[in-house]
Amino acid sequence: MKKIALISHGCAKNLVDSELILGLLTQNGYEITLNENETDIVIVNTCSFICDAERESIRSILELIEKGKKVIVSGCLAQKHPDELKKEIPELAGIIGTTDFTKIINVLKNIDSGFVSEVSENPEYFYPENIERQQITMGASSYIKIADGCNYRCGYCIIPYLRGDYHSRKIEDIVSEAKKLVKKGVTEIILVAQDTTGYGIDIYKKPMLSKLLKELNAIEGLGWIRVMYAYPTNMNDELLDTIAKLDKVVKYVDIPLQHSHPELLKLMNRPAFDYKPMIKNIRKKIPNVSIRTAFIVGYPGETEEHFNHLCEFIKEVKFDRVGVFIYSREKGTPSYNMKNRVPARIAKSRYKTLMEIQQSISYERNKSFIGKTLPCIIEACADNGEIVARTQFDAPEIDGVVNIKTDKMLVPGDIENVKIIDATEYDLIGTI
């Protein structure tokens, strides 16, 4: 059987799809590798959320073709631009849409006969429960996709058009997968979807994230459970009480708000209400919670007044973690043809201003941990004795880390009590 390489771009949800593709290849007897130099066939699972992500995916494809590889493009870029890709890069061996990756075997079987396209015109993502994922990153943490697709139509977002409407997985399937991951040595599972708080509404007729968390909390050997991508309107008291009560669910809420001004939120087709009482309620219900959010600057119609409102909102609320994105104009989204576009230099300046505001908030917050002892998950142990860990208040790759000084032998995945002795704007320094 042929050896196949895979390169994965984009978000954690895309990473899960990449791991499902690898699982399918293994199931069908293919040998897999993450080193493209070991084979002449490479699958590139692409991202198309914003222009920069598209550019990165295209650069990767062109580099491989230059090396003489047979390249199969899968994922969001393939779904968004199937005809353009084939036209602009005629050397491609095949294209697979976001919801068509189970057809990869057909493409591989015909790879020597010519180009094959498997892209559904109306994508609907149903998780293939019969495929066992092959982990690309086997470390302390692993992602579990609890749903895919989206029923919202936010003005800036292409995802619903690339992945279809929202589809949840069954609770028993998710719990079964979590148990398998724990057996493989995973300490922390991270639940992802376009909107995790909407989990279950489509198949159980009511939100079921609280029930799912209770089931997962009962798994023996599991250390932490983290929830990403919450949606403001579903952040109800039942869910907050569940997060507060369950010992394995980390006290961390990731709730991308995108903006603070109601006028701009309406333009974005987002829930337009005052978010301050909701944030206050989250902090009241979950003591010592860490709240992460994300904002977009430079959205069409964003005035100086709207931006100043956002600055004051961030200063007042003092989020623990903030991601800031410059609006990216994406063809096919509701905002694509909107007037009153914000010039790029103004958007960049606003981005810089927000990051500076948040940097000082983050530094003050981190300094408050000095002298405290926090449970930390060990991420990596370098040969030079450097140890990288994470508190429960930080998600992998997007938040801060704890750099540990110790002579003690530590094992990645273990949760250790670490005394914090110093802090920078985003990271902590600790000792054991």
ROKOLSE-352369 format. One record per residue (C-alpha): residue in three letters; x, y, z. Coordinates in nm, 3 decimals, decimal comma, padded with zeros to 5 digits. Layout:
% ROKOLSE-352369
ALA | X | Y | Z
...
//
This chain:
% ROKOLSE-352369
MET | 00,000 | 00,000 | 00,000
LYS | 00,114 | 00,357 | -00,069
LYS | 00,244 | 00,587 | 00,204
ILE | 00,045 | 00,912 | 00,234
ALA | 00,152 | 01,236 | 00,404
LEU | -00,083 | 01,494 | 00,555
ILE | -00,035 | 01,862 | 00,638
SER | -00,301 | 02,028 | 00,854
HIS | -00,378 | 02,402 | 00,860
GLY | -00,626 | 02,607 | 01,059
CYS | -00,819 | 02,564 | 01,380
ALA | -00,861 | 02,280 | 01,629
LYS | -01,183 | 02,175 | 01,454
ASN | -00,987 | 02,131 | 01,132
LEU | -00,721 | 01,936 | 01,320
VAL | -00,989 | 01,686 | 01,426
ASP | -01,089 | 01,645 | 01,058
SER | -00,722 | 01,584 | 00,969
GLU | -00,705 | 01,315 | 01,237
LEU | -01,024 | 01,157 | 01,100
ILE | -00,870 | 01,151 | 00,750
LEU | -00,564 | 00,975 | 00,894
GLY | -00,792 | 00,729 | 01,075
LEU | -00,973 | 00,651 | 00,751
LEU | -00,644 | 00,597 | 00,568
THR | -00,524 | 00,360 | 00,841
GLN | -00,858 | 00,176 | 00,833
ASN | -00,805 | 00,118 | 00,461
GLY | -00,451 | -00,011 | 00,497
TYR | -00,256 | 00,298 | 00,392
GLU | 00,068 | 00,387 | 00,566
ILE | 00,065 | 00,744 | 00,695
THR | 00,334 | 01,001 | 00,770
LEU | 00,349 | 01,368 | 00,871
ASN | 00,677 | 01,410 | 00,680
GLU | 00,604 | 01,499 | 00,317
ASN | 00,960 | 01,405 | 00,216
GLU | 00,880 | 01,037 | 00,278
THR | 00,618 | 01,009 | 00,002
ASP | 00,505 | 01,155 | -00,330
ILE | 00,136 | 01,187 | -00,226
VAL | 00,038 | 01,466 | 00,015
ILE | -00,305 | 01,569 | 00,148
VAL | -00,325 | 01,935 | 00,251
ASN | -00,620 | 02,001 | 00,484
THR | -00,678 | 02,373 | 00,438
CYS | -00,825 | 02,670 | 00,620
SER | -01,023 | 02,952 | 00,459
PHE | -01,154 | 03,150 | 00,754
ILE | -00,966 | 03,471 | 00,666
CYS | -00,735 | 03,585 | 00,384
ASP | -00,414 | 03,517 | 00,580
ALA | -00,520 | 03,157 | 00,646
GLU | -00,598 | 03,108 | 00,276
ARG | -00,258 | 03,246 | 00,179
GLU | -00,082 | 03,009 | 00,417
SER | -00,271 | 02,709 | 00,275
ILE | -00,200 | 02,811 | -00,087
ARG | 00,170 | 02,867 | -00,013
SER | 00,188 | 02,517 | 00,133
ILE | 00,018 | 02,364 | -00,177
LEU | 00,247 | 02,546 | -00,425
GLU | 00,564 | 02,449 | -00,236
LEU | 00,463 | 02,081 | -00,250
ILE | 00,381 | 02,095 | -00,621
GLU | 00,719 | 02,258 | -00,683
LYS | 00,876 | 01,954 | -00,516
GLY | 00,690 | 01,731 | -00,762
LYS | 00,435 | 01,593 | -00,513
LYS | 00,087 | 01,473 | -00,605
VAL | -00,129 | 01,707 | -00,395
ILE | -00,487 | 01,648 | -00,279
VAL | -00,651 | 01,958 | -00,129
SER | -00,919 | 01,905 | 00,137
GLY | -01,108 | 02,127 | 00,382
CYS | -01,241 | 02,482 | 00,374
LEU | -01,035 | 02,622 | 00,086
ALA | -01,138 | 02,330 | -00,136
GLN | -01,505 | 02,384 | -00,044
LYS | -01,488 | 02,759 | -00,103
HIS | -01,292 | 02,771 | -00,431
PRO | -01,305 | 02,428 | -00,603
ASP | -01,316 | 02,563 | -00,960
GLU | -01,060 | 02,839 | -00,903
LEU | -00,816 | 02,596 | -00,740
LYS | -00,833 | 02,355 | -01,033
LYS | -00,798 | 02,638 | -01,283
GLU | -00,511 | 02,818 | -01,110
ILE | -00,325 | 02,503 | -01,000
PRO | -00,388 | 02,246 | -01,279
GLU | -00,123 | 02,013 | -01,132
LEU | -00,356 | 01,920 | -00,841
ALA | -00,435 | 01,549 | -00,811
GLY | -00,771 | 01,600 | -00,639
ILE | -01,002 | 01,821 | -00,432
ILE | -01,221 | 01,716 | -00,139
GLY | -01,483 | 01,938 | 00,031
THR | -01,530 | 01,994 | 00,404
THR | -01,795 | 01,726 | 00,440
ASP | -01,657 | 01,485 | 00,180
PHE | -01,336 | 01,364 | 00,343
THR | -01,469 | 01,009 | 00,368
LYS | -01,432 | 01,001 | -00,013
ILE | -01,053 | 01,036 | 00,013
ILE | -01,010 | 00,664 | -00,065
ASN | -01,186 | 00,709 | -00,400
VAL | -00,952 | 00,998 | -00,487
LEU | -00,645 | 00,793 | -00,391
LYS | -00,759 | 00,492 | -00,592
ASN | -00,787 | 00,714 | -00,902
ILE | -00,480 | 00,928 | -00,840
ASP | -00,290 | 00,786 | -01,136
SER | -00,589 | 00,821 | -01,372
GLY | -00,627 | 01,198 | -01,346
PHE | -00,787 | 01,473 | -01,140
VAL | -01,080 | 01,381 | -00,910
SER | -01,313 | 01,634 | -00,745
GLU | -01,536 | 01,537 | -00,450
VAL | -01,701 | 01,859 | -00,334
SER | -02,067 | 01,866 | -00,224
GLU | -02,254 | 02,172 | -00,345
ASN | -02,459 | 02,192 | -00,024
PRO | -02,229 | 02,076 | 00,257
GLU | -02,380 | 01,915 | 00,567
TYR | -02,129 | 01,798 | 00,827
PHE | -02,211 | 01,472 | 01,006
TYR | -01,933 | 01,335 | 01,223
PRO | -01,817 | 00,993 | 01,090
GLU | -01,847 | 00,786 | 01,410
ASN | -01,717 | 00,474 | 01,236
ILE | -01,368 | 00,625 | 01,195
GLU | -01,118 | 00,615 | 01,481
ARG | -00,905 | 00,928 | 01,481
GLN | -00,529 | 00,899 | 01,455
GLN | -00,388 | 01,170 | 01,681
ILE | -00,137 | 01,406 | 01,523
THR | -00,056 | 01,566 | 01,856
MET | -00,041 | 01,311 | 02,133
GLY | 00,037 | 01,524 | 02,433
ALA | -00,130 | 01,629 | 02,754
SER | -00,439 | 01,758 | 02,571
SER | -00,668 | 01,648 | 02,290
TYR | -00,964 | 01,813 | 02,118
ILE | -01,307 | 01,654 | 02,083
LYS | -01,546 | 01,796 | 01,824
ILE | -01,893 | 01,779 | 01,979
ALA | -02,073 | 01,939 | 01,680
ASP | -02,002 | 02,107 | 01,348
GLY | -02,175 | 02,348 | 01,115
CYS | -02,355 | 02,660 | 01,235
ASN | -02,712 | 02,795 | 01,237
TYR | -02,601 | 03,156 | 01,292
ARG | -02,514 | 03,386 | 01,004
CYS | -02,269 | 03,636 | 01,153
GLY | -02,183 | 03,906 | 00,902
TYR | -01,809 | 03,832 | 00,881
CYS | -01,814 | 03,451 | 00,890
ILE | -01,791 | 03,209 | 00,597
ILE | -01,815 | 02,889 | 00,807
PRO | -02,192 | 02,814 | 00,772
TYR | -02,156 | 02,832 | 00,393
LEU | -01,862 | 02,589 | 00,401
ARG | -01,994 | 02,340 | 00,659
GLY | -02,371 | 02,369 | 00,655
ASP | -02,613 | 02,386 | 00,945
TYR | -02,537 | 02,280 | 01,302
HIS | -02,519 | 01,906 | 01,372
SER | -02,448 | 01,766 | 01,719
ARG | -02,299 | 01,427 | 01,798
LYS | -02,468 | 01,192 | 02,046
ILE | -02,356 | 01,211 | 02,409
GLU | -02,262 | 00,840 | 02,420
ASP | -02,035 | 00,877 | 02,114
ILE | -01,851 | 01,173 | 02,266
VAL | -01,809 | 00,998 | 02,602
SER | -01,682 | 00,684 | 02,429
GLU | -01,424 | 00,889 | 02,238
ALA | -01,315 | 01,067 | 02,557
LYS | -01,261 | 00,733 | 02,733
LYS | -01,042 | 00,612 | 02,445
LEU | -00,833 | 00,929 | 02,464
VAL | -00,785 | 00,888 | 02,840
LYS | -00,670 | 00,529 | 02,783
LYS | -00,411 | 00,665 | 02,538
GLY | -00,277 | 00,896 | 02,811
VAL | -00,463 | 01,223 | 02,746
THR | -00,512 | 01,429 | 03,065
GLU | -00,718 | 01,720 | 02,932
ILE | -00,996 | 01,709 | 02,676
ILE | -01,104 | 02,030 | 02,503
LEU | -01,457 | 02,047 | 02,362
VAL | -01,487 | 02,236 | 02,034
ALA | -01,766 | 02,327 | 01,788
GLN | -01,867 | 02,644 | 01,604
ASP | -02,084 | 02,704 | 01,913
THR | -02,042 | 02,462 | 02,203
THR | -02,325 | 02,611 | 02,410
GLY | -02,577 | 02,519 | 02,137
TYR | -02,478 | 02,154 | 02,171
GLY | -02,769 | 01,910 | 02,158
ILE | -03,050 | 02,146 | 02,055
ASP | -03,083 | 01,983 | 01,713
ILE | -03,098 | 01,620 | 01,833
TYR | -03,228 | 01,649 | 02,192
LYS | -03,451 | 01,958 | 02,139
LYS | -03,276 | 02,146 | 02,424
PRO | -02,920 | 02,255 | 02,514
MET | -02,734 | 01,953 | 02,652
LEU | -02,382 | 02,080 | 02,724
SER | -02,444 | 02,061 | 03,101
LYS | -02,551 | 01,696 | 03,073
LEU | -02,251 | 01,616 | 02,853
LEU | -02,012 | 01,778 | 03,102
LYS | -02,160 | 01,571 | 03,387
GLU | -02,109 | 01,249 | 03,189
LEU | -01,751 | 01,342 | 03,098
ASN | -01,675 | 01,444 | 03,456
ALA | -01,743 | 01,085 | 03,566
ILE | -01,464 | 00,939 | 03,346
GLU | -01,195 | 00,783 | 03,561
GLY | -00,842 | 00,903 | 03,493
LEU | -00,946 | 01,223 | 03,316
GLY | -00,785 | 01,534 | 03,462
TRP | -00,939 | 01,842 | 03,304
ILE | -01,232 | 01,928 | 03,073
ARG | -01,223 | 02,260 | 02,888
VAL | -01,504 | 02,420 | 02,683
MET | -01,423 | 02,656 | 02,393
TYR | -01,637 | 02,881 | 02,167
ALA | -01,938 | 02,961 | 02,384
TYR | -02,214 | 03,181 | 02,239
PRO | -02,353 | 03,474 | 02,448
THR | -02,724 | 03,389 | 02,429
ASN | -02,675 | 03,032 | 02,556
MET | -02,461 | 03,123 | 02,857
ASN | -02,740 | 03,035 | 03,104
ASP | -02,731 | 02,978 | 03,481
GLU | -02,766 | 02,601 | 03,449
LEU | -02,447 | 02,582 | 03,244
LEU | -02,258 | 02,823 | 03,471
ASP | -02,362 | 02,626 | 03,782
THR | -02,247 | 02,304 | 03,614
ILE | -01,904 | 02,451 | 03,530
ALA | -01,872 | 02,581 | 03,886
LYS | -01,974 | 02,251 | 04,048
LEU | -01,787 | 01,986 | 03,846
ASP | -01,434 | 01,931 | 03,973
LYS | -01,279 | 01,830 | 03,639
VAL | -01,429 | 02,116 | 03,439
VAL | -01,173 | 02,399 | 03,446
LYS | -01,294 | 02,738 | 03,560
TYR | -01,244 | 02,894 | 03,220
VAL | -01,502 | 03,049 | 02,990
ASP | -01,422 | 03,120 | 02,625
ILE | -01,694 | 03,345 | 02,488
PRO | -01,606 | 03,540 | 02,170
LEU | -01,811 | 03,862 | 02,188
GLN | -01,672 | 04,030 | 01,870
HIS | -01,768 | 04,384 | 01,980
SER | -01,936 | 04,581 | 02,258
HIS | -02,139 | 04,850 | 02,081
PRO | -02,501 | 04,739 | 02,009
GLU | -02,511 | 04,923 | 01,674
LEU | -02,205 | 04,740 | 01,548
LEU | -02,322 | 04,408 | 01,691
LYS | -02,644 | 04,451 | 01,489
LEU | -02,437 | 04,518 | 01,175
MET | -02,245 | 04,197 | 01,251
ASN | -02,573 | 04,007 | 01,297
ARG | -02,466 | 03,922 | 01,652
PRO | -02,668 | 03,930 | 01,978
ALA | -02,693 | 04,305 | 02,049
PHE | -02,728 | 04,357 | 02,422
ASP | -02,519 | 04,497 | 02,708
TYR | -02,268 | 04,222 | 02,786
LYS | -02,161 | 04,363 | 03,125
PRO | -02,438 | 04,200 | 03,335
MET | -02,364 | 03,863 | 03,168
ILE | -01,991 | 03,890 | 03,250
LYS | -02,076 | 03,993 | 03,607
ASN | -02,304 | 03,689 | 03,637
ILE | -02,034 | 03,453 | 03,505
ARG | -01,791 | 03,585 | 03,767
LYS | -02,052 | 03,559 | 04,043
LYS | -02,150 | 03,201 | 03,954
ILE | -01,793 | 03,071 | 03,896
PRO | -01,552 | 03,211 | 04,158
ASN | -01,197 | 03,278 | 04,025
VAL | -01,309 | 03,214 | 03,668
SER | -01,083 | 03,310 | 03,378
ILE | -01,275 | 03,468 | 03,088
ARG | -01,134 | 03,472 | 02,735
THR | -01,298 | 03,662 | 02,455
ALA | -01,223 | 03,788 | 02,103
PHE | -01,301 | 04,113 | 01,921
ILE | -01,300 | 04,229 | 01,560
VAL | -01,178 | 04,578 | 01,471
GLY | -01,231 | 04,751 | 01,138
TYR | -01,569 | 04,594 | 01,059
PRO | -01,759 | 04,796 | 00,793
GLY | -01,941 | 05,081 | 00,963
GLU | -01,721 | 05,084 | 01,277
THR | -01,691 | 05,451 | 01,372
GLU | -01,450 | 05,617 | 01,614
GLU | -01,738 | 05,626 | 01,864
HIS | -01,797 | 05,250 | 01,829
PHE | -01,426 | 05,182 | 01,876
ASN | -01,396 | 05,406 | 02,183
HIS | -01,695 | 05,223 | 02,332
LEU | -01,504 | 04,896 | 02,283
CYS | -01,187 | 05,038 | 02,444
GLU | -01,381 | 05,157 | 02,751
PHE | -01,565 | 04,822 | 02,770
ILE | -01,235 | 04,629 | 02,781
LYS | -01,086 | 04,866 | 03,040
GLU | -01,393 | 04,832 | 03,262
VAL | -01,459 | 04,458 | 03,231
LYS | -01,090 | 04,352 | 03,246
PHE | -01,106 | 04,020 | 03,062
ASP | -00,840 | 03,768 | 03,156
ARG | -00,755 | 03,683 | 02,795
VAL | -00,839 | 03,872 | 02,476
GLY | -00,781 | 03,791 | 02,109
VAL | -00,810 | 04,077 | 01,859
PHE | -00,865 | 04,030 | 01,486
ILE | -00,864 | 04,281 | 01,203
TYR | -01,177 | 04,240 | 00,989
SER | -01,112 | 04,028 | 00,681
ARG | -01,346 | 04,087 | 00,383
GLU | -01,458 | 03,741 | 00,270
LYS | -01,650 | 03,678 | -00,050
GLY | -01,978 | 03,498 | 00,022
THR | -02,030 | 03,656 | 00,365
PRO | -02,313 | 03,906 | 00,438
SER | -02,060 | 04,184 | 00,507
TYR | -01,876 | 04,150 | 00,174
ASN | -02,077 | 04,420 | -00,005
MET | -02,127 | 04,647 | 00,297
LYS | -02,045 | 05,013 | 00,254
ASN | -01,845 | 05,234 | 00,496
ARG | -01,539 | 05,012 | 00,489
VAL | -01,269 | 05,105 | 00,741
PRO | -00,928 | 05,186 | 00,585
ALA | -00,662 | 04,922 | 00,658
ARG | -00,429 | 05,165 | 00,839
ILE | -00,710 | 05,268 | 01,079
ALA | -00,802 | 04,903 | 01,144
LYS | -00,434 | 04,823 | 01,217
SER | -00,407 | 05,119 | 01,450
ARG | -00,721 | 05,007 | 01,637
TYR | -00,580 | 04,656 | 01,664
LYS | -00,259 | 04,793 | 01,817
THR | -00,453 | 05,012 | 02,064
LEU | -00,665 | 04,721 | 02,189
MET | -00,364 | 04,493 | 02,226
GLU | -00,185 | 04,758 | 02,434
ILE | -00,488 | 04,804 | 02,660
GLN | -00,516 | 04,430 | 02,713
GLN | -00,143 | 04,384 | 02,766
SER | -00,144 | 04,600 | 03,079
ILE | -00,461 | 04,426 | 03,209
SER | -00,300 | 04,086 | 03,148
TYR | 00,021 | 04,190 | 03,327
GLU | -00,170 | 04,311 | 03,636
ARG | -00,368 | 03,988 | 03,641
ASN | -00,057 | 03,771 | 03,610
LYS | 00,120 | 03,961 | 03,890
SER | -00,174 | 03,874 | 04,118
PHE | -00,071 | 03,505 | 04,096
ILE | 00,279 | 03,565 | 04,239
GLY | 00,314 | 03,378 | 04,567
LYS | 00,017 | 03,151 | 04,494
THR | 00,035 | 02,776 | 04,428
LEU | -00,161 | 02,665 | 04,121
PRO | -00,226 | 02,319 | 03,974
CYS | -00,056 | 02,310 | 03,632
ILE | -00,061 | 02,055 | 03,352
ILE | 00,290 | 01,967 | 03,230
GLU | 00,313 | 02,029 | 02,854
ALA | 00,676 | 01,965 | 02,765
CYS | 01,011 | 01,885 | 02,922
ALA | 01,313 | 02,001 | 02,720
ASP | 01,656 | 01,835 | 02,735
ASN | 01,806 | 02,151 | 02,883
GLY | 01,581 | 02,115 | 03,188
GLU | 01,324 | 02,376 | 03,082
ILE | 00,969 | 02,274 | 03,164
VAL | 00,659 | 02,430 | 03,010
ALA | 00,322 | 02,393 | 03,183
ARG | -00,022 | 02,556 | 03,180
THR | -00,269 | 02,658 | 03,448
GLN | -00,637 | 02,570 | 03,417
PHE | -00,689 | 02,938 | 03,326
ASP | -00,503 | 02,898 | 02,995
ALA | -00,599 | 02,700 | 02,684
PRO | -00,318 | 02,541 | 02,479
GLU | -00,157 | 02,741 | 02,197
ILE | -00,371 | 03,054 | 02,237
ASP | -00,311 | 03,155 | 02,601
GLY | -00,011 | 03,185 | 02,830
VAL | 00,221 | 02,922 | 02,978
VAL | 00,408 | 02,862 | 03,302
ASN | 00,785 | 02,821 | 03,274
ILE | 00,896 | 02,600 | 03,560
LYS | 01,230 | 02,588 | 03,736
THR | 01,280 | 02,256 | 03,916
ASP | 01,518 | 01,963 | 03,964
LYS | 01,225 | 01,727 | 03,999
MET | 01,157 | 01,473 | 03,720
LEU | 00,824 | 01,565 | 03,562
VAL | 00,610 | 01,379 | 03,309
PRO | 00,406 | 01,555 | 03,034
GLY | 00,035 | 01,518 | 03,109
ASP | 00,078 | 01,511 | 03,485
ILE | -00,090 | 01,783 | 03,691
GLU | 00,148 | 01,930 | 03,950
ASN | 00,115 | 02,204 | 04,210
VAL | 00,340 | 02,492 | 04,106
LYS | 00,436 | 02,796 | 04,315
ILE | 00,430 | 03,111 | 04,102
ILE | 00,740 | 03,326 | 04,166
ASP | 00,728 | 03,579 | 03,881
ALA | 00,515 | 03,702 | 03,590
THR | 00,540 | 03,868 | 03,248
GLU | 00,257 | 04,022 | 03,044
TYR | 00,133 | 03,684 | 02,920
ASP | 00,327 | 03,407 | 03,098
LEU | 00,407 | 03,296 | 03,451
ILE | 00,728 | 03,164 | 03,608
GLY | 00,697 | 02,895 | 03,871
THR | 00,888 | 02,648 | 04,082
ILE | 00,817 | 02,304 | 04,228
//
